[in-house]
Amino acid sequence: MYNGINRPILEEIANDIVRQDGLHKIDLMVFTGDLIENSDMPPIQVQYENWMSVMRTLTDAGIHVLCCRGNHDSDWPAYFGSDAYPLFKQPDNGPPGEQYMTYSKKHQNAVFIVLDTFSGLNEFSTCRINLPWLQSVLSDNRQPHVFVFGHVPAFKALHEDCLDDYPQDRDRFWQTLALHGARTYMCSHDHFYDRARIDDGDGDPDNDLQQLIVATAGAPLYPAPHYNGDNGIYQPINQFHAMQFGYMIVEVNDLSVTMTWMQRDNALPGMGAYFAADSWDYQVSPRPVSFPDVNLRQLISHILGVENPTPRHMLELTELSADDRMIRDLEGLQFAHNLHTADLRNNQIESIRALLDLDQLSRVDLRDNPLSIQTYCREVADLQQRNPAAKIHVDPPKHSLLSDCSANERDLDILSQAWLQTCIGENAFCTRSDLDQSGGVDLNDLRILAEFWLAIP
């Protein structure tokens, strides 16, 4: 080991990935744990920074680096949740106690889910994942491709410590993946490459998920696995095994996926030393877009001529005439990436969050909608920033006190002065402070002001 990593092999792999980037356009790389050896010397900071220095070969090439925590990777948040290492700071949208360890990331038509297989604990003998969080993320997902990563295998290969420590929990995890369209679970821990089809016993091998162990970035290599753990109703069936260094390329082409194991040729060290030794491909079925608002769903189905539009169908939507349709929720429109104009006047829309992923808009009309203050002051600005040439029409807030989208002492001063004068009769002072337009300034106006202050930073 060289300061906590096998630097020659890791550099060789990083350089070969960059070489492959010129052929396949690689967007991101996922490292499934045990980044470092974590021995007493050198200090752990030196080991992590040594690993990061090699990974900069990828980030300098525009390849984003995701990683999950292995049982050798202690003090994780200090390095992968820190602004001191911005290139390697991991997403922070996971469950409490697992910050920067468990998270999800949407990229193009896929969702990448990285799981901490130690439940966020510093004790690495407990091998479990946060299943309720995973189920919630997968239930909300509308991307056709689901890629799930963790450190330890779900089904025992060689190491005793894995998710079959709790086989019933493991089985629920595997069933959750199958239910939500995942086809693989990618992990490491055992130092070899191994691909196994996990037979679920239904007689159809084509719907079986596969477990891919790719722990081949420099650690000492292990012999072939036994698959003699508590497998429950499942049967792991080996498809390919290699006791070699290497990495995997995952190519996504619309609904098709090809996974290729790039294996080191020991007779040809250095650049170009890796060749395709194993490959597996599959296709996924497109998922229909979810429209919680029945009025919007019916309108979109009518426009596209499809009862259950998929994300691919939504790309055909370029114009939307939806004035006076009693629409409340725009969820689903985030897939209309080619939408240019949207007439949404005279509905019941409070939030336009679903539009914030769109960047081809030229005109959006949101007049005569009860837009929230947060929507008016934040979401509309975000939409305009993403579509700088677009003409966005909105009604200003009814209350002049809130129209500047600024929470400051001036707002409180106007309201308090109006209270002191009790707002008897008509005058501009009271009109500006009567936020609920009840005819007087009262506690409800203070509530409205407080909500506004909380909404605007």
C-alpha positions in Angstrom: 0.0 0.0 0.0 1.1 3.6 -0.7 -0.2 5.9 2.0 -3.4 4.0 2.4 -4.1 3.1 -1.2 -2.7 0.9 -4.0 -1.7 4.0 -5.9 -0.2 2.3 -9.0 -3.4 0.2 -9.7 -5.8 3.1 -8.8 -3.9 5.5 -11.1 -3.9 2.9 -13.8 -7.7 2.4 -13.5 -8.4 6.2 -13.4 -6.3 6.8 -16.5 -8.1 4.0 -18.3 -11.5 5.4 -17.4 -10.5 8.7 -18.8 -9.4 6.9 -22.0 -12.8 5.2 -22.2 -14.4 8.6 -21.7 -13.3 9.5 -25.1 -15.1 6.5 -26.5 -18.2 6.3 -24.3 -18.7 9.8 -22.8 -18.6 8.8 -19.1 -20.6 11.2 -16.9 -20.0 9.8 -13.4 -18.2 7.2 -11.4 -19.4 5.3 -8.3 -16.8 3.9 -5.9 -18.5 1.4 -3.5 -16.4 1.8 -0.4 -13.1 0.9 1.2 -11.4 3.9 -0.3 -8.5 3.5 2.0 -6.7 0.9 4.1 -7.1 3.0 7.3 -4.1 1.6 9.1 -2.4 3.5 11.9 0.1 5.2 9.6 -0.1 7.5 7.8 -2.8 9.6 9.4 -6.3 9.0 7.9 -6.3 12.5 6.5 -3.2 11.7 4.4 -4.8 8.5 3.2 -8.1 10.2 2.1 -6.3 13.0 0.4 -4.1 10.5 -1.4 -7.2 8.8 -2.7 -8.7 12.2 -3.7 -5.5 13.1 -5.6 -5.9 10.1 -7.8 -9.7 10.7 -8.3 -8.9 14.3 -9.5 -7.8 12.6 -12.8 -11.6 11.9 -13.2 -12.9 15.2 -11.9 -10.5 17.1 -14.1 -12.0 15.2 -17.1 -15.5 16.3 -16.1 -16.4 12.9 -14.5 -18.4 13.4 -11.3 -17.3 11.1 -8.4 -19.9 9.5 -6.1 -18.8 7.1 -3.3 -20.2 5.2 -0.4 -18.7 4.3 2.9 -16.9 1.0 3.4 -15.9 -0.7 6.7 -12.4 0.8 6.3 -13.7 4.3 5.8 -14.0 5.9 9.3 -14.6 9.6 10.0 -16.5 9.9 6.7 -18.4 13.2 7.1 -15.2 15.1 7.9 -14.0 14.4 4.3 -17.1 13.6 2.2 -19.5 16.0 3.9 -17.1 18.9 4.2 -16.8 22.1 2.2 -13.0 21.7 2.5 -13.2 19.0 -0.2 -15.9 20.4 -2.5 -15.2 18.0 -5.4 -15.9 15.0 -3.2 -18.7 16.3 -1.0 -21.5 13.8 -1.4 -25.3 14.7 -1.6 -27.0 15.4 1.7 -30.6 14.2 1.0 -30.5 10.9 3.0 -32.2 10.0 6.3 -31.1 11.5 9.6 -27.9 10.1 11.0 -26.7 9.0 7.5 -25.8 12.4 6.1 -23.4 12.1 3.1 -23.5 8.3 3.5 -26.9 7.4 2.2 -28.4 9.6 -0.6 -30.0 9.6 -4.1 -29.0 11.5 -7.2 -31.1 11.9 -10.4 -29.1 12.1 -13.6 -30.7 12.2 -17.0 -33.2 9.3 -17.1 -31.8 7.4 -14.1 -31.7 7.6 -10.4 -28.6 6.6 -8.5 -29.1 5.4 -4.9 -26.1 5.0 -2.6 -26.8 3.2 0.6 -24.8 3.1 3.8 -24.8 -0.6 4.7 -24.0 0.2 8.3 -27.0 2.3 9.1 -24.9 5.4 9.7 -23.2 3.8 12.8 -19.5 3.9 13.5 -19.7 0.2 14.4 -19.2 -1.7 11.2 -20.4 -5.1 12.4 -24.0 -4.2 11.9 -24.9 -4.7 8.2 -28.3 -3.1 7.5 -29.7 -0.5 5.2 -32.5 2.1 5.9 -35.3 0.3 4.1 -38.1 2.9 4.8 -36.1 5.7 3.3 -35.2 3.5 0.3 -38.9 2.6 -0.2 -39.9 6.3 0.0 -37.3 7.3 -2.6 -38.2 4.5 -5.0 -41.9 5.3 -4.6 -41.3 8.9 -5.6 -39.0 8.0 -8.5 -40.2 8.4 -12.1 -37.0 7.7 -13.9 -36.9 4.4 -15.8 -33.4 3.4 -14.7 -32.7 2.5 -11.1 -29.1 1.9 -10.0 -28.5 0.9 -6.4 -25.1 0.8 -4.7 -23.8 -0.3 -1.2 -20.6 -1.7 0.3 -21.4 -5.2 1.5 -23.2 -7.8 -0.6 -26.8 -8.6 -0.1 -26.1 -12.3 -0.5 -23.0 -13.7 1.1 -20.2 -14.4 -1.3 -17.1 -14.8 0.8 -17.1 -12.4 3.8 -19.4 -13.5 6.6 -20.5 -9.9 7.3 -23.1 -8.8 4.8 -26.8 -8.1 4.5 -27.7 -11.7 5.2 -26.8 -11.0 8.8 -30.5 -10.1 8.9 -32.0 -12.3 6.1 -35.6 -11.2 6.5 -34.6 -7.6 6.2 -32.4 -8.5 3.2 -35.3 -10.3 1.5 -37.5 -7.2 1.9 -34.7 -5.1 0.5 -34.4 -7.4 -2.5 -38.2 -7.4 -3.1 -38.2 -3.6 -2.9 -35.6 -3.4 -5.6 -37.6 -5.8 -7.8 -40.9 -4.0 -7.2 -39.5 -0.7 -8.3 -37.7 -1.8 -11.5 -34.0 -2.1 -10.3 -32.1 -4.9 -12.1 -28.8 -4.8 -10.2 -27.3 -4.2 -6.9 -23.6 -3.2 -7.1 -21.3 -3.6 -4.1 -17.8 -4.5 -3.1 -16.3 -5.8 0.2 -15.1 -9.1 -1.3 -11.9 -8.4 -3.2 -12.8 -9.8 -6.7 -15.2 -9.3 -9.5 -18.3 -11.5 -9.3 -21.6 -11.4 -11.1 -24.4 -13.6 -9.9 -28.0 -14.0 -11.0 -30.2 -14.2 -7.9 -32.9 -16.7 -8.8 -36.2 -15.8 -7.2 -37.7 -19.2 -8.0 -40.5 -18.1 -10.3 -39.1 -19.9 -13.3 -38.3 -16.8 -15.3 -34.6 -16.0 -15.3 -35.1 -12.9 -17.3 -36.7 -11.0 -14.4 -34.0 -12.0 -11.8 -31.9 -9.2 -10.3 -28.2 -9.6 -10.4 -25.6 -8.9 -7.7 -22.4 -7.4 -9.0 -19.4 -7.4 -6.7 -16.7 -5.0 -8.0 -14.0 -4.7 -5.4 -11.0 -4.6 -7.7 -9.3 -1.2 -7.3 -6.1 -2.3 -5.6 -6.9 -4.3 -2.5 -5.4 -7.8 -2.2 -7.5 -10.2 -4.3 -9.5 -13.1 -2.8 -10.4 -16.6 -4.1 -13.8 -17.5 -5.6 -16.9 -17.2 -3.4 -19.0 -20.0 -1.9 -22.5 -18.4 -1.8 -23.2 -20.5 1.3 -25.0 -17.8 3.4 -28.6 -17.7 4.5 -30.2 -17.1 1.0 -33.8 -17.5 2.0 -36.0 -18.3 -1.0 -33.3 -17.1 -3.3 -30.5 -19.0 -5.0 -27.4 -17.1 -6.2 -26.1 -18.5 -9.5 -22.7 -17.4 -10.6 -22.4 -15.9 -14.1 -18.8 -14.8 -14.1 -15.9 -14.5 -11.7 -12.5 -12.9 -12.0 -9.7 -12.7 -9.5 -8.3 -9.6 -11.2 -8.2 -5.8 -10.9 -10.6 -3.9 -13.0 -13.7 -1.7 -13.2 -17.2 -1.7 -14.8 -18.6 0.5 -17.5 -22.4 1.0 -17.4 -23.8 2.3 -20.7 -27.4 3.7 -20.8 -29.0 4.2 -24.2 -32.6 5.2 -23.8 -34.2 2.2 -22.2 -31.3 -0.2 -22.8 -28.4 -0.9 -20.5 -25.1 -2.6 -21.2 -22.7 -3.5 -18.3 -19.1 -4.4 -19.3 -16.5 -5.6 -16.9 -13.1 -4.2 -17.9 -10.4 -6.6 -16.7 -6.7 -5.9 -16.2 -4.4 -7.6 -18.6 -1.4 -8.5 -16.4 0.8 -9.0 -19.4 0.1 -5.4 -20.6 0.4 -3.0 -17.6 -0.2 0.7 -18.0 -2.5 2.6 -20.3 -4.8 0.4 -22.3 -4.2 -2.6 -20.0 -7.9 -3.2 -19.5 -10.1 -5.3 -21.9 -13.8 -6.3 -21.9 -14.0 -9.6 -20.2 -17.7 -9.9 -19.2 -20.9 -8.2 -20.4 -24.5 -8.2 -19.5 -27.4 -6.2 -21.0 -31.0 -5.6 -20.4 -33.9 -3.3 -21.2 -36.4 -1.6 -18.9 -40.0 -0.7 -19.5 -40.9 3.0 -19.5 -42.8 4.1 -16.4 -45.9 6.3 -16.9 -45.6 9.9 -15.6 -47.5 10.5 -12.4 -50.1 13.4 -12.5 -51.6 13.8 -9.0 -54.0 16.4 -10.5 -56.7 14.6 -12.5 -57.5 17.6 -14.6 -53.9 18.1 -15.7 -53.6 14.3 -16.4 -56.7 14.3 -18.6 -55.6 17.4 -20.5 -52.1 16.0 -21.2 -53.5 12.6 -22.2 -55.8 14.4 -24.6 -53.1 16.6 -26.1 -50.6 13.7 -26.6 -53.3 11.1 -27.5 -51.9 8.7 -24.9 -53.8 7.4 -21.9 -50.7 7.0 -19.7 -47.9 9.2 -21.0 -44.3 8.2 -20.3 -41.4 10.6 -20.0 -40.6 9.9 -23.7 -44.2 10.9 -24.6 -43.8 14.1 -22.6 -40.9 15.2 -24.8 -43.5 15.7 -27.6 -45.3 18.4 -25.6 -44.2 21.8 -26.9 -47.3 23.9 -26.2 -49.8 23.8 -23.3 -53.1 25.6 -23.4 -54.5 25.0 -19.9 -56.4 28.2 -18.9 -59.4 27.8 -16.7 -59.0 24.0 -16.1 -59.3 24.0 -12.3 -55.7 22.7 -12.1 -54.0 22.8 -8.7 -50.9 20.7 -9.0 -48.3 20.9 -11.9 -46.5 17.7 -10.9 -45.6 15.7 -14.0 -44.7 18.7 -16.2 -41.1 18.4 -15.1 -40.8 15.8 -17.9 -41.9 18.2 -20.6 -38.3 19.2 -21.4 -39.3 20.6 -24.9 -42.2 22.8 -23.6 -42.0 26.3 -25.0 -45.3 28.0 -24.0 -47.6 27.3 -21.2 -50.9 29.2 -20.7 -51.9 28.4 -17.1 -54.2 31.3 -16.4 -57.2 31.2 -14.1 -56.4 27.9 -12.2 -55.8 27.1 -8.5 -52.0 26.8 -8.8 -50.0 27.8 -5.7 -46.6 26.3 -6.6 -44.7 26.0 -9.9 -41.9 23.8 -8.5 -42.6 21.2 -11.3 -41.6 23.8 -13.9 -38.2 24.5 -12.4 -36.4 21.7 -14.3 -37.5 23.1 -17.7 -35.1 25.3 -19.7 -36.8 25.7 -23.2 -39.6 28.0 -22.1 -40.3 31.2 -24.0 -43.7 32.2 -22.5 -45.5 31.2 -19.3 -48.7 32.9 -18.1 -49.6 32.3 -14.5 -52.0 35.2 -14.0 -55.2 34.7 -11.9 -53.7 32.0 -9.8 -53.4 32.0 -6.0 -49.6 31.8 -6.1 -48.0 31.6 -2.7 -45.6 34.3 -1.5 -42.8 31.8 -1.7 -43.7 30.9 -5.3 -44.0 34.6 -6.3 -40.7 35.6 -4.6 -38.6 32.5 -5.1 -39.9 30.0 -7.6 -40.7 32.6 -10.3 -37.3 34.1 -10.0 -35.7 30.6 -10.3 -37.8 29.9 -13.4 -36.7 33.2 -14.9 -33.1 32.5 -14.2 -33.3 29.1 -15.9 -35.1 30.6 -18.8 -33.6 34.1 -19.2 -35.4 34.9 -22.5 -38.8 33.8 -21.3 -41.7 36.1 -20.7 -43.3 35.1 -17.4 -46.6 36.7 -16.5 -47.8 36.7 -12.9 -50.0 38.8 -10.7 -48.2 40.7 -7.9 -49.2 39.8 -4.4 -52.4 41.5 -3.3 -50.6 43.1 -0.3 -48.2 45.9 -1.1 -46.5 45.2 2.2 -45.2 41.9 0.7 -44.7 42.9 -2.9 -41.0 43.8 -2.6 -40.1 40.1 -1.7 -38.0 41.4 1.2 -38.5 40.5 4.9 -37.2 43.5 6.9 -37.9 45.8 9.7 -40.0 48.1 7.4 -42.7 45.5 7.2 -43.0 45.2 11.0 -42.9 49.0 11.3 -45.8 49.5 8.9 -47.9 46.9 10.7 -47.1 48.1 14.2 -47.9 51.8 13.3 -51.2 50.6 11.8 -52.0 48.8 15.0 -51.3 51.9 17.0 -53.7 53.9 14.9 -56.3 51.1 15.1 -57.1 51.6 11.4 -60.4 53.3 11.8 -61.6 54.5 8.4 -60.0 54.3 5.0 -56.4 55.3 4.6 -53.4 54.1 2.8 -51.6 53.2 6.0 -54.2 50.7 7.0 -54.9 49.4 3.5 -51.2 48.3 3.2 -51.3 46.6 6.6 -54.7 44.8 6.4 -53.1 41.8 4.8 -56.3 39.6 4.9 -58.5 42.5 3.8 -60.8 42.1 6.7 -61.3 45.8 7.3 -58.9 46.1 10.2 -55.4 45.1 11.4 -55.6 42.2 13.7 -53.6 39.0 14.8 -54.4 37.3 11.5 -52.4 40.0 9.6 -49.5 39.4 12.0 -49.8 35.6 11.2 -49.6 36.4 7.5 -46.6 38.6 7.9 -44.9 35.9 10.1 -45.5 33.3 7.4 -44.0 35.6 4.8 -40.9 36.2 6.9 -40.4 32.5 7.3 -40.8 31.9 3.6 -38.3 34.6 2.5 -34.7 34.3 3.7 
